[in-house]
């Protein structure tokens, strides 16, 4: 996944946290849309908002800078970087939100649109698939065949 943060001409103090559709795409759950959503630390938000004062948004206290294809937020539903970045995956220039935290965000948003409810279902299925795949890999072939046969009946 190619994300060019250089367009922003901005040096982040802490790696931005990728959320939203691009995070869904990272986990192979669905293709993303055209925007790229990040959450950043308050200090980075203050500096970025000064760099792009004509591109500011305020959604019920969630402060963001929306420039180019980027939507860069200080919080989502007032949940900040410190909370949302726990367990995130390091991708070099940025972090990707942990699958469980992405599930949490989609659960918060599911009342807004059917799309978020479908995203929620996809994330839950991936979590279960990953969990059971790991478990099946650790049991005997005989037990694995037993469970797989049971699943198909």
N, C-alpha and C positions, 0 to 999 in steps of 0.2 A: 504494500500500500504506500503510495507516494504522496506525502504531504509536504508542501514547500512553505515552511514558516518564514523563510527569508523575505517573502513578499511584504511582511509586516515591518521590516526594517526595525526590529525590536529585539533586545537581548533580555530574555526571561531570567529572573533570579532562580526560580524553581521551574522544573520541566512542566509544561502545560499538561493537563489531564484530558485525554480524548474521551468524549462521551457521545451519545446520540447515534445517528445512523452510521457514521464511520466506525464506531465501536461495534455496532451490530455486524458490519461488513468484516471487520477484523476477526470476529468469531465465526465467520462463514454462516451467518444466520439469514442475511438478506443483503441485497445491494443497497448502498447508501444513496441519498439524494445529492443535491449539488452543494449543500452547505457543510461546513466542518465545525463541529461544536467542541469547545474546550472549557474547562474550569481552571482558573489560575488563583494564585495566592493574592491576598489584598494589596500587598505592596506592588506586585506586578500590575494589578488592575489600576491602581492610582496612576502609575507611570504611563500605562497604555492609554488610559482615558485622557490624559493630558496630550498625548501624541495624536489622538484622533477625536477631538472634542465634538466634531460634527457627526459622529457615528455612535452616539451613546443611546442606550436603552435602559429603561427601568420597568421591570415587570414585577409589580408587587414586592419591591425590595430587592429583587435579583437584578444586580447591575451588570450591564454588558456593553461590549464594544463590538459592533457589527460592521466589519469592513472587508472588502473583497468577498471571498467565499466563507470567511471566518465569522463565527459567533463566539466570542470569548467572554465568559461569565465569571463573576466573582463567586456566585452561588447559584444553585438550582433549588427552587422551593426552600430557600434559605439554608440549605445544606452546603457547607463550604468545602474548599479544597482539602483541608485537614481531615474531614470526615470521609469525603468521597474517594480520596486517593489511597486509603488503606487497602493493601493487597494489590495495588495496581502493577501492571506489567511494564517494565522499562523497554522502550523501543528506540533508545538512543536520544533523539532530540525531544521526545515527548513520552508520556506514560499513557497506557490504555487502561481505562477503568476495569476493575475486577468484575467478572461475570455476575457475581452476587450483588455488587453495588449497582450494576447496570439493571439487573432485575428490580432492585429497589426503586430506581428512578422511573422505570417503565410502569411499575405499580402505582407510583404517585401520579403519573400522567394518564393512566388508562381511562379516566373519566372524560378526558378531553376529546378522544378520538378512538375509533375502532382500530386504527393502525397500531396504537400503543397496546391495546389488548392483544392483538395478534403477535406483536413483538414479545409481550410477556409470555405468551404460550410457547413461542420459539425458544426463549431463554430457558424456561423451565424444562422443556424437552431436552435441550442440550445438556443442562446440568444433570438430569437423570441419565441420559445416554452415557455421558462421560463417567459418571459414578459407577454405573453398572458394568461398563466396559472394563474399567479398572478392576472391579470385583471379579468379573468372569475370568479375567486374565490370571487371577491368583488362586483359582480352585482347580481341582482335578478335571481331566477331560470327561470322566464319567459324570461328575456332578454338573459340568457345563452342559453336556448333552441332555441331562435330565431337565435342567431349567429351560434350555432352549426349546425342547419338545413341549414342555408345559406351557411356555409362552405362545406357541403356535396352536395349542388346542383350545 
